């Protein structure tokens, strides 16, 4: 099981993702498996077999973890190269 405290530093390829909010209304509701990630985008394999490229900054995602936990993450927090994001320390101020 993954520690939710470090979810922003985790790997997203292979997770189920769903777009719950987006500036592009045609993207809302898209769901599928993350198959690729770049600095600014996710490539999602949809259930019908098509591949969609989504801009991280414009979307809010629901990710389903392997233990069936669903987490909501604003794409703005995910912008950056995946390998750099994994190394980055996230500082939280409560």
MOGIDA-V443539 format. One record per residue. PHI is phi in degrees with one decimal (999 if undefined). PSI is psi in degrees with one decimal (none if undefined). D_LAST is the distance of its C-alpha to the last C-alpha in whole Angstrom. Layout:
BEGIN
{{PHI | PSI | D_LAST} {PHI | PSI | D_LAST}}
END
This chain:
BEGIN
{{999 | 142.0 | 25} {-88.3 | 146.7 | 22} {-82.3 | 120.5 | 19} {-64.5 | -19.8 | 16} {-64.2 | -28.6 | 13} {-110.0 | 21.7 | 16} {-61.9 | -33.0 | 17} {-69.5 | -20.1 | 17} {-97.6 | 7.8 | 19} {-90.2 | 169.4 | 22} {-86.2 | 133.1 | 25} {-104.2 | -14.6 | 26} {-65.0 | 128.7 | 30} {99.9 | -13.3 | 31} {-84.3 | 152.2 | 28} {-78.3 | 134.9 | 29} {-131.4 | 147.8 | 28} {-138.6 | 136.1 | 28} {-87.7 | 119.4 | 27} {-102.4 | -21.3 | 26} {-152.5 | 139.4 | 25} {-159.0 | 149.9 | 27} {-68.6 | -27.2 | 28} {-93.1 | 104.9 | 32} {-60.7 | -24.6 | 33} {-72.0 | -15.1 | 35} {-88.0 | -19.2 | 32} {-62.9 | 129.7 | 31} {95.6 | -11.5 | 31} {-63.7 | 137.1 | 33} {-144.4 | 156.8 | 32} {164.7 | -163.9 | 33} {-101.8 | 133.8 | 33} {-71.3 | 121.7 | 31} {-112.1 | -14.4 | 34} {-158.2 | 151.6 | 33} {-140.3 | 134.1 | 30} {-120.4 | -172.3 | 30} {-57.7 | -41.7 | 28} {-117.5 | -2.6 | 27} {-137.2 | 158.5 | 29} {-115.5 | 140.1 | 29} {-106.0 | 123.0 | 33} {-115.2 | 132.8 | 33} {-91.0 | 110.7 | 36} {-77.4 | 167.0 | 37} {-63.9 | -28.3 | 39} {-84.2 | 4.1 | 42} {95.4 | -7.9 | 42} {-83.5 | 155.5 | 41} {-107.8 | 132.1 | 38} {-120.5 | 140.2 | 36} {-106.4 | 125.1 | 34} {-117.4 | 135.4 | 30} {-76.6 | 124.4 | 28} {-60.8 | -45.9 | 25} {-62.1 | -27.0 | 23} {-90.4 | -4.9 | 25} {-124.3 | 156.4 | 24} {-115.8 | 129.3 | 22} {-113.3 | 150.0 | 23} {-108.7 | 120.4 | 23} {-106.8 | 135.5 | 24} {-100.8 | 116.1 | 26} {-78.2 | 164.9 | 25} {-57.8 | -27.0 | 28} {-88.8 | 16.2 | 27} {73.1 | 9.9 | 27} {-74.2 | 136.5 | 24} {-107.9 | 126.4 | 23} {-120.1 | 142.1 | 19} {-102.4 | 127.8 | 19} {-133.3 | 131.2 | 18} {-74.3 | 130.4 | 18} {-60.4 | -24.6 | 21} {-61.3 | -30.8 | 19} {-75.0 | -14.5 | 17} {-101.5 | -4.9 | 20} {-65.3 | 130.8 | 22} {136.3 | 161.7 | 24} {-64.7 | 136.7 | 26} {-55.9 | -41.1 | 26} {-67.3 | -30.8 | 27} {-77.5 | -37.4 | 24} {-64.5 | -36.0 | 21} {-65.5 | -33.6 | 22} {-81.4 | -23.1 | 22} {-69.3 | 139.2 | 19} {-91.6 | 125.8 | 16} {-91.8 | 122.6 | 13} {-101.1 | 129.7 | 10} {-115.3 | 138.9 | 6} {-118.5 | 119.5 | 4} {-103.2 | none | 0}}
END
